[in-house]
Each structure stands twice: as structure tokens, then as C-alpha cells.
């Protein structure tokens, strides 16, 4: 699934985080991540690299990790 599409879905559950979600989604895509699978793999293998991405700071990083955790949970439920 595309990062932008999933972040938009997640926004429905957390509308108070809308601007952070948009900023995070844009920053991830600008840095070459297109799919949630790629993002979740990066979170698992090299989470420190996320903190190095421009525009991802102390407020955005935990939100991105929460989005990944939710996505992974949904994927596990489908299996």
C-alpha cells in the first residue's frame, strides 16, 4: 500500500495529528519511500535512519512508528 494513502486513512482515526501526518508522509516520499512495506522494513531494520530524514523530528517520529505498528497489526490479522 502507498504511504500517502495509508497515512490518509490513519488520519481519520487521529484528525488532531493531520499536519504531522502530512508532513511525515511527504518527508518519507521525498526520501524515496513509497510503500508501507518499505517503511515498516526500515522501522524494523534501521529505525535510526528515520530520525535522520529531513522534516522528521521528535513529534513526527513517534507518530510514524505508531502508523507502522498499526499497519503491521492489520497485516498480521489478515494472515
N, CA, C and O atoms as a GROMACS GRO file, in nm:
protein
  316
    1UNK      N    1   0.085  -0.118   0.000
    1UNK     CA    2   0.000   0.000   0.000
    1UNK      C    3   0.090   0.124   0.000
    1UNK      O    4   0.196   0.125   0.062
    2UNK      N    5   0.046   0.226  -0.069
    2UNK     CA    6   0.120   0.352  -0.078
    2UNK      C    7   0.116   0.425   0.057
    2UNK      O    8   0.015   0.424   0.128
    3UNK      N    9   0.228   0.487   0.091
    3UNK     CA   10   0.239   0.560   0.218
    3UNK      C   11   0.133   0.669   0.228
    3UNK      O   12   0.065   0.680   0.330
    4UNK      N   13   0.119   0.750   0.124
    4UNK     CA   14   0.023   0.859   0.128
    4UNK      C   15  -0.119   0.812   0.154
    4UNK      O   16  -0.191   0.873   0.233
    5UNK      N   17  -0.159   0.704   0.089
    5UNK     CA   18  -0.294   0.651   0.105
    5UNK      C   19  -0.316   0.600   0.247
    5UNK      O   20  -0.421   0.624   0.306
    6UNK      N   21  -0.217   0.528   0.301
    6UNK     CA   22  -0.235   0.474   0.436
    6UNK      C   23  -0.233   0.584   0.541
    6UNK      O   24  -0.311   0.580   0.637
    7UNK      N   25  -0.147   0.682   0.524
    7UNK     CA   26  -0.144   0.793   0.619
    7UNK      C   27  -0.276   0.869   0.616
    7UNK      O   28  -0.322   0.916   0.719
    8UNK      N   29  -0.336   0.882   0.499
    8UNK     CA   30  -0.468   0.946   0.489
    8UNK      C   31  -0.573   0.867   0.566
    8UNK      O   32  -0.658   0.925   0.634
    9UNK      N   33  -0.568   0.734   0.557
    9UNK     CA   34  -0.661   0.650   0.633
    9UNK      C   35  -0.638   0.666   0.782
    9UNK      O   36  -0.734   0.677   0.860
   10UNK      N   37  -0.512   0.667   0.823
   10UNK     CA   38  -0.479   0.680   0.965
   10UNK      C   39  -0.527   0.814   1.019
   10UNK      O   40  -0.566   0.825   1.135
   11UNK      N   41  -0.525   0.914   0.934
   11UNK     CA   42  -0.570   1.048   0.974
   11UNK      C   43  -0.716   1.047   1.018
   11UNK      O   44  -0.754   1.128   1.103
   12UNK      N   45  -0.796   0.960   0.964
   12UNK     CA   46  -0.937   0.950   1.002
   12UNK      C   47  -0.951   0.916   1.150
   12UNK      O   48  -1.043   0.962   1.218
   13UNK      N   49  -0.858   0.835   1.201
   13UNK     CA   50  -0.861   0.796   1.341
   13UNK      C   51  -0.794   0.900   1.432
   13UNK      O   52  -0.824   0.907   1.551
   14UNK      N   53  -0.704   0.979   1.376
   14UNK     CA   54  -0.629   1.078   1.456
   14UNK      C   55  -0.630   1.214   1.387
   14UNK      O   56  -0.524   1.263   1.349
   15UNK      N   57  -0.746   1.276   1.371
   15UNK     CA   58  -0.752   1.404   1.297
   15UNK      C   59  -0.672   1.516   1.364
   15UNK      O   60  -0.633   1.612   1.297
   16UNK      N   61  -0.646   1.505   1.493
   16UNK     CA   62  -0.567   1.608   1.561
   16UNK      C   63  -0.420   1.607   1.516
   16UNK      O   64  -0.346   1.702   1.543
   17UNK      N   65  -0.378   1.500   1.450
   17UNK     CA   66  -0.240   1.487   1.404
   17UNK      C   67  -0.226   1.511   1.254
   17UNK      O   68  -0.124   1.477   1.194
   18UNK      N   69  -0.326   1.570   1.194
   18UNK     CA   70  -0.331   1.583   1.049
   18UNK      C   71  -0.204   1.647   0.991
   18UNK      O   72  -0.145   1.593   0.897
   19UNK      N   73  -0.162   1.761   1.045
   19UNK     CA   74  -0.046   1.829   0.986
   19UNK      C   75   0.082   1.747   1.002
   19UNK      O   76   0.165   1.744   0.912
   20UNK      N   77   0.098   1.682   1.117
   20UNK     CA   78   0.216   1.598   1.136
   20UNK      C   79   0.215   1.478   1.042
   20UNK      O   80   0.320   1.438   0.990
   21UNK      N   81   0.099   1.420   1.020
   21UNK     CA   82   0.088   1.307   0.929
   21UNK      C   83   0.121   1.348   0.786
   21UNK      O   84   0.192   1.276   0.715
   22UNK      N   85   0.071   1.463   0.743
   22UNK     CA   86   0.101   1.510   0.609
   22UNK      C   87   0.250   1.539   0.593
   22UNK      O   88   0.311   1.501   0.493
   23UNK      N   89   0.306   1.606   0.692
   23UNK     CA   90   0.449   1.639   0.687
   23UNK      C   91   0.534   1.512   0.684
   23UNK      O   92   0.628   1.501   0.605
   24UNK      N   93   0.499   1.416   0.769
   24UNK     CA   94   0.574   1.291   0.773
   24UNK      C   95   0.563   1.212   0.644
   24UNK      O   96   0.662   1.160   0.593
   25UNK      N   97   0.442   1.204   0.591
   25UNK     CA   98   0.420   1.132   0.465
   25UNK      C   99   0.500   1.195   0.352
   25UNK      O  100   0.563   1.124   0.274
   26UNK      N  101   0.496   1.327   0.344
   26UNK     CA  102   0.570   1.396   0.239
   26UNK      C  103   0.720   1.375   0.254
   26UNK      O  104   0.790   1.350   0.156
   27UNK      N  105   0.771   1.386   0.376
   27UNK     CA  106   0.914   1.369   0.400
   27UNK      C  107   0.960   1.228   0.362
   27UNK      O  108   1.066   1.211   0.303
   28UNK      N  109   0.881   1.128   0.396
   28UNK     CA  110   0.917   0.990   0.363
   28UNK      C  111   0.920   0.970   0.212
   28UNK      O  112   1.014   0.911   0.159
   29UNK      N  113   0.819   1.019   0.144
   29UNK     CA  114   0.814   1.002  -0.001
   29UNK      C  115   0.924   1.081  -0.070
   29UNK      O  116   0.981   1.034  -0.169
   30UNK      N  117   0.956   1.198  -0.018
   30UNK     CA  118   1.064   1.280  -0.075
   30UNK      C  119   1.198   1.206  -0.062
   30UNK      O  120   1.288   1.227  -0.142
   31UNK      N  121   1.210   1.122   0.039
   31UNK     CA  122   1.333   1.047   0.061
   31UNK      C  123   1.330   0.907   0.001
   31UNK      O  124   1.411   0.822   0.038
   32UNK      N  125   1.238   0.882  -0.090
   32UNK     CA  126   1.239   0.759  -0.168
   32UNK      C  127   1.156   0.644  -0.117
   32UNK      O  128   1.154   0.538  -0.179
   33UNK      N  129   1.086   0.661  -0.005
   33UNK     CA  130   0.999   0.555   0.044
   33UNK      C  131   0.860   0.574  -0.016
   33UNK      O  132   0.801   0.681  -0.002
   34UNK      N  133   0.809   0.473  -0.081
   34UNK     CA  134   0.679   0.483  -0.147
   34UNK      C  135   0.571   0.397  -0.084
   34UNK      O  136   0.454   0.434  -0.085
   35UNK      N  137   0.611   0.283  -0.028
   35UNK     CA  138   0.510   0.190   0.023
   35UNK      C  139   0.523   0.169   0.174
   35UNK      O  140   0.630   0.191   0.232
   36UNK      N  141   0.415   0.128   0.234
   36UNK     CA  142   0.416   0.098   0.377
   36UNK      C  143   0.508  -0.019   0.407
   36UNK      O  144   0.569  -0.024   0.514
   37UNK      N  145   0.519  -0.113   0.316
   37UNK     CA  146   0.607  -0.227   0.336
   37UNK      C  147   0.752  -0.180   0.348
   37UNK      O  148   0.825  -0.226   0.435
   38UNK      N  149   0.793  -0.087   0.261
   38UNK     CA  150   0.929  -0.031   0.268
   38UNK      C  151   0.950   0.042   0.400
   38UNK      O  152   1.054   0.028   0.464
   39UNK      N  153   0.852   0.120   0.440
   39UNK     CA  154   0.862   0.197   0.563
   39UNK      C  155   0.872   0.104   0.684
   39UNK      O  156   0.955   0.126   0.772
   40UNK      N  157   0.788   0.002   0.689
   40UNK     CA  158   0.790  -0.091   0.803
   40UNK      C  159   0.922  -0.167   0.808
   40UNK      O  160   0.973  -0.194   0.917
   41UNK      N  161   0.976  -0.203   0.694
   41UNK     CA  162   1.106  -0.271   0.691
   41UNK      C  163   1.215  -0.179   0.744
   41UNK      O  164   1.301  -0.223   0.820
   42UNK      N  165   1.212  -0.052   0.707
   42UNK     CA  166   1.308   0.044   0.758
   42UNK      C  167   1.293   0.060   0.909
   42UNK      O  168   1.393   0.068   0.981
   43UNK      N  169   1.171   0.065   0.957
   43UNK     CA  170   1.146   0.076   1.102
   43UNK      C  171   1.202  -0.044   1.176
   43UNK      O  172   1.254  -0.029   1.287
   44UNK      N  173   1.193  -0.162   1.116
   44UNK     CA  174   1.244  -0.283   1.180
   44UNK      C  175   1.396  -0.291   1.173
   44UNK      O  176   1.461  -0.321   1.273
   45UNK      N  177   1.454  -0.264   1.057
   45UNK     CA  178   1.597  -0.288   1.038
   45UNK      C  179   1.686  -0.170   1.075
   45UNK      O  180   1.795  -0.190   1.129
   46UNK      N  181   1.642  -0.046   1.046
   46UNK     CA  182   1.727   0.070   1.069
   46UNK      C  183   1.645   0.190   1.117
   46UNK      O  184   1.638   0.292   1.049
   47UNK      N  185   1.584   0.178   1.233
   47UNK     CA  186   1.497   0.288   1.280
   47UNK      C  187   1.571   0.420   1.299
   47UNK      O  188   1.510   0.526   1.290
   48UNK      N  189   1.701   0.413   1.325
   48UNK     CA  190   1.778   0.536   1.342
   48UNK      C  191   1.783   0.620   1.215
   48UNK      O  192   1.800   0.742   1.222
   49UNK      N  193   1.767   0.557   1.099
   49UNK     CA  194   1.768   0.632   0.973
   49UNK      C  195   1.645   0.721   0.961
   49UNK      O  196   1.651   0.825   0.896
   50UNK      N  197   1.535   0.682   1.021
   50UNK     CA  198   1.415   0.766   1.017
   50UNK      C  199   1.440   0.901   1.083
   50UNK      O  200   1.394   1.004   1.035
   51UNK      N  201   1.513   0.900   1.193
   51UNK     CA  202   1.542   1.024   1.265
   51UNK      C  203   1.631   1.117   1.184
   51UNK      O  204   1.636   1.237   1.211
   52UNK      N  205   1.702   1.063   1.086
   52UNK     CA  206   1.792   1.143   1.003
   52UNK      C  207   1.722   1.206   0.883
   52UNK      O  208   1.779   1.292   0.816
   53UNK      N  209   1.600   1.164   0.855
   53UNK     CA  210   1.526   1.218   0.741
   53UNK      C  211   1.484   1.361   0.771
   53UNK      O  212   1.431   1.392   0.878
   54UNK      N  213   1.510   1.449   0.674
   54UNK     CA  214   1.473   1.590   0.691
   54UNK      C  215   1.323   1.602   0.714
   54UNK      O  216   1.245   1.535   0.647
   55UNK      N  217   1.283   1.686   0.805
   55UNK     CA  218   1.143   1.715   0.841
   55UNK      C  219   1.080   1.609   0.932
   55UNK      O  220   0.960   1.616   0.960
   56UNK      N  221   1.158   1.513   0.976
   56UNK     CA  222   1.107   1.416   1.072
   56UNK      C  223   1.178   1.443   1.204
   56UNK      O  224   1.298   1.419   1.218
   57UNK      N  225   1.102   1.494   1.299
   57UNK     CA  226   1.159   1.533   1.426
   57UNK      C  227   1.098   1.458   1.542
   57UNK      O  228   1.036   1.353   1.523
   58UNK      N  229   1.114   1.512   1.661
   58UNK     CA  230   1.068   1.443   1.782
   58UNK      C  231   0.917   1.427   1.793
   58UNK      O  232   0.870   1.340   1.867
   59UNK      N  233   0.839   1.507   1.722
   59UNK     CA  234   0.694   1.489   1.725
   59UNK      C  235   0.649   1.393   1.616
   59UNK      O  236   0.556   1.314   1.636
   60UNK      N  237   0.714   1.399   1.502
   60UNK     CA  238   0.673   1.318   1.386
   60UNK      C  239   0.719   1.174   1.396
   60UNK      O  240   0.646   1.083   1.356
   61UNK      N  241   0.838   1.151   1.447
   61UNK     CA  242   0.893   1.015   1.453
   61UNK      C  243   0.804   0.918   1.530
   61UNK      O  244   0.776   0.810   1.478
   62UNK      N  245   0.760   0.950   1.652
   62UNK     CA  246   0.673   0.855   1.723
   62UNK      C  247   0.541   0.830   1.650
   62UNK      O  248   0.486   0.720   1.657
   63UNK      N  249   0.491   0.930   1.581
   63UNK     CA  250   0.367   0.914   1.505
   63UNK      C  251   0.388   0.818   1.388
   63UNK      O  252   0.303   0.733   1.361
   64UNK      N  253   0.500   0.830   1.320
   64UNK     CA  254   0.532   0.739   1.209
   64UNK      C  255   0.545   0.597   1.262
   64UNK      O  256   0.496   0.503   1.200
   65UNK      N  257   0.611   0.580   1.374
   65UNK     CA  258   0.625   0.446   1.433
   65UNK      C  259   0.489   0.389   1.472
   65UNK      O  260   0.466   0.269   1.456
   66UNK      N  261   0.399   0.473   1.521
   66UNK     CA  262   0.263   0.428   1.555
   66UNK      C  263   0.186   0.386   1.430
   66UNK      O  264   0.113   0.288   1.432
   67UNK      N  265   0.203   0.461   1.322
   67UNK     CA  266   0.138   0.426   1.194
   67UNK      C  267   0.188   0.291   1.147
   67UNK      O  268   0.110   0.206   1.104
   68UNK      N  269   0.320   0.270   1.155
   68UNK     CA  270   0.378   0.141   1.114
   68UNK      C  271   0.326   0.027   1.200
   68UNK      O  272   0.292  -0.080   1.148
   69UNK      N  273   0.319   0.049   1.329
   69UNK     CA  274   0.270  -0.056   1.419
   69UNK      C  275   0.126  -0.093   1.386
   69UNK      O  276   0.090  -0.211   1.385
   70UNK      N  277   0.044   0.007   1.358
   70UNK     CA  278  -0.096  -0.019   1.322
   70UNK      C  279  -0.103  -0.097   1.191
   70UNK      O  280  -0.180  -0.193   1.179
   71UNK      N  281  -0.024  -0.056   1.093
   71UNK     CA  282  -0.023  -0.124   0.964
   71UNK      C  283   0.021  -0.270   0.980
   71UNK      O  284  -0.042  -0.361   0.924
   72UNK      N  285   0.127  -0.292   1.056
   72UNK     CA  286   0.176  -0.428   1.076
   72UNK      C  287   0.072  -0.514   1.149
   72UNK      O  288   0.054  -0.631   1.116
   73UNK      N  289   0.005  -0.455   1.246
   73UNK     CA  290  -0.101  -0.528   1.317
   73UNK      C  291  -0.214  -0.569   1.224
   73UNK      O  292  -0.265  -0.680   1.232
   74UNK      N  293  -0.251  -0.480   1.135
   74UNK     CA  294  -0.357  -0.511   1.038
   74UNK      C  295  -0.312  -0.622   0.943
   74UNK      O  296  -0.392  -0.708   0.906
   75UNK      N  297  -0.186  -0.619   0.903
   75UNK     CA  298  -0.135  -0.722   0.812
   75UNK      C  299  -0.132  -0.858   0.880
   75UNK      O  300  -0.163  -0.960   0.818
   76UNK      N  301  -0.095  -0.861   1.007
   76UNK     CA  302  -0.092  -0.987   1.082
   76UNK      C  303  -0.233  -1.044   1.100
   76UNK      O  304  -0.252  -1.166   1.096
   77UNK      N  305  -0.331  -0.957   1.118
   77UNK     CA  306  -0.469  -1.003   1.133
   77UNK      C  307  -0.521  -1.067   1.005
   77UNK      O  308  -0.605  -1.157   1.010
   78UNK      N  309  -0.474  -1.021   0.893
   78UNK     CA  310  -0.519  -1.074   0.763
   78UNK      C  311  -0.466  -1.214   0.737
   78UNK      O  312  -0.522  -1.287   0.655
   79UNK      N  313  -0.358  -1.250   0.807
   79UNK     CA  314  -0.296  -1.382   0.781
   79UNK      C  315  -0.366  -1.491   0.855
   79UNK      O  316  -0.327  -1.607   0.844
   0.00000   0.00000   0.00000
